[in-house]
Structure formats: structure tokens, C-alpha cells
């Protein structure tokens, strides 16, 4: 793609490049991105009640019952939000997911706003908004209450403030970056990676004077101050998030592993957008008129390098990919508008249907849950994790009711992961199930079984030898039947009844049952 003029979506008007070293002025304000953002939020709200809870949402609801300044795998922000929303409307998925839908719409606006800061006109801003609205990361995170949704908005707010700072030279915009990063680190420590990327980008591409600027230093102080509660909790508890990160690096999580993290970059926005964000990256690094923004392009290179080397999840740097997409949208619109090559504009327009709209089908619950094609779950692991939790609890209840009355009174449920424990907490009381316990992540800190609980209904343990380490006898008593053909982590899994605790719970709970991932 050749270099466009500065008024990139109005090539018919003769323009001159800005003076050397000066960035283009922002484009005209337009209502188009607001309409796209509103459509995104409304669509997500209309679909929010379909299927069911995601395992992470069930975990957040449980964590919200045990409020703390930190958890093994996250900060306090999302559990507090989950508790608030569930208090307002208990059991209401639409209410629980409303903040995510609103934040997704805000993310669309921010991508368009970044394109405007780079000099994009109405068409460029609208195209950037459409690409963001139909991107995998916005649709997937906007459908569920998750820490990823918070990360998405935090990174985009910080990136927008960074672009404003670099364009205007007004370092007071650094305060916005500091505020965003500080709030974000109350959700997860991941925004620290963005901070590292931005600092490295300035070191690489300049202006290095920013690293000594009083407003930048004040912004760093704001970040640390806001993040302090979670940081202190992590330090006091030996930084357990590092252990979780190690498990992710070993591939013990969805969307993890270096190869999967690398390939996810080519689909997480959409395959259609790959040449667009690559063009945006090249333009940010090489276009003379965008010289002021080279630190942003360099920041992504640093962040993605850290993610791949450390073995993080491939979506960690997705918000910066959206920034590159916003820049690439301007380059692409200029390329399509130059001359009389009508086929270029037709190619962009026709590509939306086969390459962008499938994201809606793959990432949102538009198909019937009982007839969900296997390829949907193959592409979108999280879709399968939102189906069948009430039926999961039904399967456990059948096994529990089959116990002799004297055992049933002292039995507990022991789950392999936090989602299963959350499902029992949500659906178990109505089915007469006892409390569920788990050693997974922060579940281990929410309490261990009573000392006299020597009968256990165990689920989520694929290998019986894991259980016979703690019990004298474990018998296969049933299997999870979610009554739909869906390939998720629970459907068809074994349910064991274990008896005869070999050692007290107090001896094995923190040392053997505890696990992260």
C-alpha cells in the first residue's frame, strides 16, 4: 500500500503534508462511530441472556461472597462488580453482563477516537469503528462479565491518552494513562505489561524527555497508589498470580501456549483485518507524518514479544492490535479511495460479509444451544463453557440422592475447578446438594470441608488416583449428562463417590488439594 495524503478519506481535495515533525490535526467529529457503538451494545444486551453462565462468571460470583483486596488469579474489581450486580438482580444474566456490553461499545468509540487523533476523517473513523465492533476480542469480551473486558477498556483508554499526549506534546495526558492503568490493576496486574510496553516504546522511538517529565512521574505515582491494595495483597501472599502465570505458560489454560498465542493474533480481530493492522503497524513505524506516534507501534512490538517469550495468552495484547487496526483503517480507506479503482472499494465492502460477520455466529450465542455445531466450540472454547450448568448440578444431585441417608447428611461435593464449585453454589441449593469445595485458585481460601466430612461426591477429577491419595475408596457413581451434544470440559465427565478420608482435611488442603491454573 502506498502512502496516502493526510486527508486520507477525502483524496479528491488537494492537500499538503504537515510541517516536518508535526502530526496531522484530528479529523472532523462524526456520529457514525457512536451509532456503531450503540448497535454493538444493544446487540450484546439482546443476546446476553442466552445460553448460561460462563465458568468464570460463576467463580466471580463466589469470589464476591468472599471479598478481599486480592485473589490468587485477579484483583478485587470484578468480584465486587459481580456481587453488586447479583445483589441488584439475583440470577439475572442480562444485568450481570450489562457492564460488559457497555464497555464493549466504549471500546468501539475509543478505536474510532484513536483513528480521529491520527487524522482520520469521517469514513476512516467509521471504518475503524466497524472493524472494532465486529472484532473477535470486542464481541467475545463484551458478551461475558470478565477481567478481559476491563483490560480491553483500560488499555484503549491508556492508548488514546498516549496518542493525545504524543500529538499535542501536553504531558498532562499522562495522568489519564496513570489513572487507567491503576484502575486496571485492581482487576489484574496485566496493565503493568502495557506500562512496560509504553516506556520501552518511548525509549526506542522517543521522545525520551517524557521519562523525566513531572506529569509522567506523577502518573506513575497514581498507578502505584491505585494498584497498592492489590499489590500489597499479592506481596503478602507470595505473589500467587506468578504461579498462575507459570501454569498458563505451561499451557494449562485456554488460549495459552506460545504457538496458540502466536496464531491467535491472526484471528482475534478477524482474518480480514490482518493486512489492515499490519498496514497500521508499518505506517506507525515508518510514515513521516506519524513520526510522533512511533512509540505506540514500538510498544506493541515489545508487548507481543514479552507475551510470546513468557508464554502468555494470545489475547493479552489484543487491545493494542485494535489500536493498530484503527491506524490501518485510515491507510486502507486511502488505498481504496485513490484513483478510479472501484474494485478496491468493492473488495472492502464485500469482505465484511464473509470475513467479519462470521465472528457474530462464532462468538455470540445466536445458534440454539441444543444444536450447536462442533466447529463453533472448536473455534470458541468459551461457548461450550456457557452451556449445561443446571444439568451439571442435576447430575450431581442424582448421585447425592443415591447415597444412604447417614452418608448423605455428612457428604460434601469436591470439584476439580472453580467453575464446577460455582455451579453448585448457584444451582445446588434448589437440588438439595451440599456445599461444594475446591482447591482451584482462590477457591482453596474460601474454606475447606468440615473435619467430619468423610464422604465426598467428587467431580472434575479425570484420574481416580488423584482421589485415592486422599481416600481409602473411590467408586464411579455416574457421569455428567448436560443433555446436549456439546464438547466442553464437563459433559460426560466422571462422578465418583469417595469414602474413608486417609488424613484430616487440615493436613492436605493447603499442601495437596490446592492447585492453580
C-alpha positions in Angstrom: 0.0 0.0 0.0 1.4 3.4 -1.0 1.4 6.4 1.4 -1.8 8.3 1.3 -2.3 12.1 1.7 -3.1 13.4 5.2 -6.8 13.8 4.5 -6.9 10.1 3.9 -10.6 9.6 3.2 -11.0 12.7 1.0 -8.3 12.3 -1.6 -10.2 14.4 -4.2 -9.2 17.5 -2.2 -5.6 18.7 -2.8 -3.7 18.7 0.5 -0.3 19.3 1.7 1.7 17.3 4.3 2.0 18.9 7.6 5.3 20.6 8.5 8.1 18.1 9.2 7.8 16.7 12.7 4.2 17.8 13.1 1.4 15.3 13.3 -1.8 15.8 11.3 -4.7 17.6 13.0 -7.5 15.4 14.3 -10.3 14.7 11.8 -13.8 16.1 12.0 -16.1 14.7 14.6 -18.8 12.4 13.3 -21.8 10.5 14.7 -21.0 7.3 12.7 -18.9 5.6 15.4 -21.5 6.5 18.1 -24.1 4.6 16.0 -21.8 1.6 15.6 -21.0 1.6 19.3 -24.7 1.8 20.2 -25.5 -1.1 17.8 -22.8 -3.1 19.4 -24.0 -2.6 22.9 -27.7 -3.2 22.0 -26.8 -6.4 20.2 -24.8 -7.7 23.1 -27.6 -6.9 25.5 -30.2 -8.7 23.4 -28.0 -11.8 23.4 -26.8 -11.5 27.0 -29.5 -13.9 28.4 -28.9 -16.8 26.0 -27.1 -20.0 27.0 -26.0 -19.5 30.6 -23.2 -18.5 33.0 -19.6 -18.9 32.0 -17.5 -20.8 34.5 -15.5 -17.6 35.2 -18.7 -15.7 35.9 -19.7 -18.4 38.4 -16.3 -18.0 40.0 -16.6 -14.2 40.2 -20.0 -14.6 41.9 -18.4 -16.9 44.5 -15.4 -14.6 45.0 -17.9 -11.8 45.5 -19.1 -13.6 48.6 -15.6 -13.6 49.9 -14.5 -10.1 49.2 -10.8 -9.3 49.7 -8.2 -6.9 48.3 -6.8 -9.6 46.1 -7.2 -13.2 44.9 -4.9 -15.8 43.5 -5.7 -15.0 39.9 -7.2 -11.5 39.9 -7.8 -8.3 41.8 -11.0 -7.3 43.7 -12.7 -5.2 40.9 -14.7 -7.8 39.0 -15.8 -9.8 42.1 -17.0 -6.6 43.7 -18.9 -5.8 40.4 -20.3 -9.3 40.2 -21.6 -9.1 43.8 -23.2 -5.7 43.3 -25.0 -6.7 40.1 -26.2 -10.0 41.6 -27.5 -8.1 44.6 -29.4 -5.8 42.3 -30.9 -8.6 40.3 -30.1 -12.0 41.6 -29.6 -14.7 38.9 -30.2 -12.2 36.1 -27.6 -12.8 33.3 -28.6 -9.7 31.4 -27.9 -7.4 34.4 -24.7 -9.3 35.2 -23.4 -8.7 31.6 -24.7 -5.2 31.1 -21.4 -3.5 32.1 -19.5 -5.7 29.6 -21.9 -4.7 26.8 -21.5 -1.0 27.7 -17.7 -1.3 27.9 -17.6 -3.1 24.5 -19.4 -0.1 23.0 -17.0 2.3 24.7 -14.1 0.2 23.2 -15.5 0.8 19.7 -15.7 4.5 20.3 -12.1 4.6 21.6 -10.8 2.8 18.5 -12.6 5.4 16.3 -11.3 8.2 18.6 -7.7 7.0 18.1 -8.3 7.0 14.4 -9.6 10.5 14.6 -6.5 11.6 16.6 -4.3 10.2 13.8 -6.0 12.5 11.3 -8.8 10.2 10.1 -11.9 11.8 8.6 -15.5 10.5 8.8 -15.0 7.5 6.6 -11.8 6.4 8.3 -13.3 6.7 11.7 -16.4 4.8 10.7 -14.4 2.0 9.1 -12.3 1.8 12.3 -15.4 1.6 14.4 -16.9 -1.2 12.2 -13.7 -3.2 12.4 -13.6 -2.9 16.2 -17.3 -3.7 16.6 -17.1 -6.9 14.6 -13.7 -7.9 16.0 -13.4 -11.1 18.0 -12.0 -9.5 21.1 -14.8 -7.0 21.4 -17.6 -9.4 20.8 -16.2 -12.2 23.0 -15.3 -10.0 25.9 -18.5 -7.9 25.6 -20.7 -10.9 25.9 -19.3 -12.1 29.3 -18.5 -10.4 32.6 -14.8 -10.9 32.7 -11.5 -9.3 33.6 -10.7 -9.3 29.9 -13.4 -6.7 29.3 -11.9 -4.4 31.9 -8.5 -4.9 30.4 -9.8 -4.0 26.9 -11.2 -0.7 28.0 -8.2 0.1 30.3 -5.6 -0.5 27.5 -7.6 1.5 25.0 -8.1 4.5 27.3 -4.4 4.5 28.1 -3.6 4.2 24.4 -5.9 7.1 23.5 -4.3 9.2 26.2 -0.9 8.3 24.9 -1.8 9.2 21.3 -3.2 12.6 22.6 0.0 13.2 24.6 2.2 12.4 21.6 0.2 14.6 19.2 -0.2 17.6 21.4 3.0 17.4 23.5 0.9 18.1 26.6 2.3 15.6 29.1 -0.7 16.2 31.4 -2.4 13.5 29.4 -0.1 11.1 31.2 -2.4 11.4 34.2 -5.1 9.7 32.2 -2.7 6.9 31.4 -1.8 6.5 35.1 -5.4 6.6 36.2 -6.5 4.0 33.6 -3.6 1.6 34.5 -4.1 2.0 38.2 -7.8 1.1 38.0 -7.0 -1.7 35.6 -4.5 -3.2 38.1 -7.4 -3.6 40.5 -8.7 -6.2 38.1 -5.5 -7.9 37.0 -1.8 -7.0 37.0 -1.8 -7.2 33.2 -1.9 -3.4 32.6 1.7 -3.4 34.0 2.7 -5.1 30.8 1.2 -2.1 28.8 3.2 0.3 31.1 6.4 -1.6 30.3 5.5 -1.5 26.6 4.8 2.2 26.6 8.0 3.0 28.5 10.0 0.8 26.2 8.3 2.4 23.1 9.4 5.9 24.3 12.9 4.6 24.9 13.1 3.2 21.4 11.3 5.9 19.4 11.2 8.9 21.8 10.6 11.5 22.9 12.8 10.3 25.8 12.3 13.5 27.7 8.9 12.2 28.7 10.6 9.7 31.1 11.8 12.7 33.2 8.6 14.8 32.9 6.9 15.6 36.2 3.4 14.8 34.9 4.6 11.4 33.7 6.2 10.7 37.1 3.0 11.8 38.8 1.1 9.4 36.6 3.3 6.6 37.7 2.6 7.5 41.3 -1.1 7.5 40.6 -0.8 4.0 39.1 1.1 2.6 42.1 -1.3 4.3 44.6 -4.4 2.9 43.0 -2.9 -0.6 42.5 -1.4 -0.6 46.0 -4.2 -2.6 47.7 -3.9 -5.5 45.2 -0.1 -5.3 45.1 0.1 -5.4 48.9 -2.2 -8.4 49.0 -0.2 -10.2 46.3 3.1 -9.4 48.1 1.7 -10.6 51.5 0.6 -13.8 49.9 3.7 -14.5 47.9 2.5 -13.2 44.5 0.3 -16.2 43.7 -0.5 -14.6 40.3 3.0 -15.5 39.3 2.2 -19.1 39.9 -0.9 -18.8 37.8 1.1 -17.2 35.1 3.5 -20.1 35.2 0.7 -22.6 34.7 -0.5 -20.5 31.8 3.0 -20.6 30.3 3.0 -24.4 30.6 -0.2 -24.5 28.5 -2.5 -25.2 31.4 -5.3 -22.9 30.3 -7.4 -22.0 27.3 -5.8 -19.8 24.6 -2.3 -20.4 26.1 0.9 -21.9 24.8 3.3 -20.0 22.5 2.1 -21.4 19.2 -1.6 -20.9 20.0 -0.8 -17.4 21.3 1.0 -16.5 18.0 -1.7 -17.9 15.8 -4.5 -16.2 17.8 -3.1 -12.8 16.5 -4.4 -13.7 13.1 -8.0 -14.3 14.1 -8.6 -12.4 17.3 -9.6 -9.3 15.4 -10.5 -11.2 12.3 -8.5 -12.7 9.4 -10.0 -9.9 7.3 -8.3 -7.3 9.5 -4.8 -8.9 9.5 -3.5 -6.9 6.4 -5.2 -3.9 7.9 -3.5 -3.9 11.3 -0.2 -4.9 9.7 -0.5 -1.8 7.4 -1.3 0.2 10.5 1.8 -1.0 12.3 4.0 -0.2 9.3 2.5 3.2 9.0 3.0 4.0 12.7 6.7 3.0 12.5 7.5 4.5 9.1 5.1 7.2 8.0 6.9 10.6 8.3 3.6 12.4 9.2 3.1 9.9 12.1 6.6 10.1 13.4 5.3 11.3 16.7 3.4 8.0 17.2 6.2 5.6 16.6 6.4 4.9 20.4 2.9 3.3 20.1 4.0 0.9 17.3 7.2 0.1 19.2 5.1 -0.6 22.4 3.1 -3.3 20.6 6.3 -5.0 19.4 7.6 -5.0 22.9 4.4 -6.3 24.4 3.8 -9.1 21.9 7.5 -10.1 22.3 7.0 -10.4 26.1 3.7 -12.4 25.6 5.3 -14.9 23.2 8.5 -15.3 25.2 6.8 -15.7 28.5 4.1 -18.0 27.1 1.2 -15.7 28.0 -2.3 -15.9 26.4 -2.5 -14.6 22.9 -5.3 -12.1 23.6 -3.2 -10.2 26.2 -2.0 -7.6 23.6 -5.3 -7.6 21.6 -6.2 -4.1 22.7 -3.1 -2.8 21.1 -4.0 -4.8 18.0 -7.2 -2.7 17.9 -5.0 0.4 18.0 -3.0 -0.9 15.0 -6.3 -1.7 13.3 -7.6 1.8 13.8 -4.4 3.2 12.2 -4.6 0.6 9.4 -8.2 1.6 8.7 -7.0 5.0 7.7 -4.3 3.6 5.4 -6.8 1.1 3.9 -9.5 3.7 3.2 -7.0 5.9 1.5 -5.8 3.0 -0.6 -9.4 2.1 -1.6 -10.3 5.7 -2.4 -7.3 6.6 -4.5 -8.0 7.0 -8.3 -10.8 5.2 -10.1 -10.1 1.7 -8.8 -13.7 0.9 -7.9 -12.9 -2.7 -7.3 -10.9 -1.7 -4.2 -13.9 -0.2 -2.5 -16.0 -3.2 -3.6 -13.4 -5.6 -2.1 -13.5 -3.8 1.2 -17.3 -3.7 1.3 -17.9 -7.3 0.1 -15.2 -8.6 2.6 -17.4 -7.6 5.5 -19.9 -10.3 5.0 -17.7 -13.4 4.6 -14.9 -12.4 6.9 -16.3 -10.2 9.6 -20.0 -11.3 10.2 -19.0 -14.9 10.9 -17.5 -13.5 14.2 -21.0 -12.9 15.3 -22.1 -16.5 14.8 -18.9 -18.0 16.2 -18.6 -15.7 19.3 -22.1 -14.8 20.3 -25.0 -17.2 21.3 -27.1 -16.9 18.1 -27.4 -20.6 17.4 -29.6 -22.9 19.5 -27.6 -24.4 22.4 -29.0 -27.9 21.8 -27.9 -27.8 18.1 -24.6 -26.0 18.5 -22.2 -27.3 15.7 -19.0 -28.8 17.0 -16.9 -26.3 14.9 -18.3 -23.4 17.0 -16.8 -24.8 20.2 -13.6 -25.8 18.3 -13.2 -22.1 17.4 -14.7 -20.6 20.5 -13.9 -22.6 23.6 -15.9 -20.2 25.8 -19.2 -21.0 24.0 -19.1 -24.6 25.4 -18.4 -23.3 28.9 -21.7 -21.4 29.0 -23.9 -24.4 28.3 -25.3 -27.1 30.7 -24.5 -25.9 34.2 -28.0 -26.5 35.6 -27.9 -30.0 34.1 -24.4 -30.5 35.6 -25.9 -29.8 39.0 -28.7 -32.3 38.2 -26.2 -35.0 37.5 -24.5 -34.4 40.9 -27.9 -34.4 42.6 -28.8 -37.8 41.2 -25.6 -39.3 42.7 -26.1 -37.4 46.0 -29.7 -38.7 46.4 -28.4 -42.2 45.8 -26.3 -42.2 49.0 -27.5 -43.8 52.2 -29.2 -41.3 54.5 -26.5 -41.5 57.1 -23.8 -40.7 54.5 -25.9 -38.1 52.7 -26.0 -36.0 55.9 -22.3 -35.6 56.1 -21.3 -35.6 52.4 -19.8 -32.7 50.6 -19.0 -32.0 46.9 -15.4 -31.8 45.9 -14.8 -30.2 42.5 -11.7 -30.1 40.3 -12.2 -26.4 39.2 -13.8 -23.2 40.3 -16.5 -23.2 37.6 -17.9 -26.5 38.9 -17.9 -25.2 42.5 -19.6 -22.0 41.3 -22.3 -24.0 39.5 -23.1 -26.0 42.7 -23.2 -22.7 44.7 -25.6 -21.3 42.1 -27.8 -24.3 41.4 -27.1 -26.7 44.2 -29.4 -25.4 47.0 -32.6 -25.9 44.9 -31.5 -29.5 44.2 -30.6 -30.4 47.8 -26.9 -30.5 47.2 -24.4 -29.8 50.0 -21.8 -27.1 49.7 -19.0 -27.6 47.1 -15.4 -27.2 47.9 -12.4 -26.9 45.6 -8.7 -26.3 45.8 -8.6 -24.4 42.5 -7.0 -21.0 42.6 -8.7 -18.8 45.3 -11.4 -21.4 46.0 -8.9 -23.0 48.3 -9.1 -19.9 50.5 -12.9 -19.9 50.7 -12.9 -22.7 53.2 -12.2 -26.4 53.5 -14.6 -29.2 54.2 -15.6 -29.9 57.8 -13.5 -32.3 59.7 -16.2 -35.0 59.8 -16.9 -34.8 56.0 -15.5 -38.2 55.1 -17.9 -38.9 52.2 -17.4 -36.9 49.1 -19.1 -36.6 45.7 -16.1 -35.8 43.5 -16.4 -34.3 40.0 -13.9 -32.8 37.7 -11.2 -35.4 38.5 -10.4 -37.4 35.4 -7.9 -39.7 37.2 -9.2 -41.7 40.2 -5.6 -42.0 41.5 -5.8 -38.3 42.3 -8.6 -39.1 44.8 -7.3 -42.4 46.2 -4.3 -40.4 47.5 -6.8 -38.9 50.0 -9.5 -41.6 50.3 -9.5 -45.3 51.0 -12.1 -46.0 48.4 -13.5 -44.2 45.3 -16.2 -45.6 43.2 -17.5 -44.4 39.8 -21.1 -43.4 40.6 -22.2 -41.7 37.4 -21.3 -39.3 34.7 -22.2 -35.7 33.9 -25.1 -35.5 31.5 -25.8 -32.0 30.2 -28.4 -33.3 27.8 -26.9 -31.7 24.8 -24.2 -32.7 22.4 -21.5 -30.2 23.4 -17.8 -30.9 23.8 -16.9 -28.9 26.9 -14.8 -29.7 30.0 -17.7 -31.2 32.0 -20.0 -33.1 29.7 -19.6 -36.8 30.1 -17.1 -36.4 32.9 -17.0 -39.0 35.8 -18.6 -38.5 39.1 -17.1 -40.5 42.0 -18.2 -41.2 45.5 -15.2 -41.4 47.8 -15.2 -42.7 51.4 -12.7 -43.0 54.2 -10.5 -39.9 54.5 -6.9 -41.1 55.0 -5.8 -37.9 56.6 -7.6 -34.8 58.1 -8.6 -32.1 55.6 -6.4 -29.7 57.6 -3.3 -31.6 56.6 -3.9 -32.0 52.9 -6.0 -28.9 52.0 -3.3 -26.3 51.5 -0.5 -28.7 50.5 -2.1 -31.2 48.2 -5.6 -30.2 47.2 -4.5 -26.6 46.4 -3.7 -26.1 42.7 -3.6 -23.2 40.3 -4.2 -22.7 36.6 
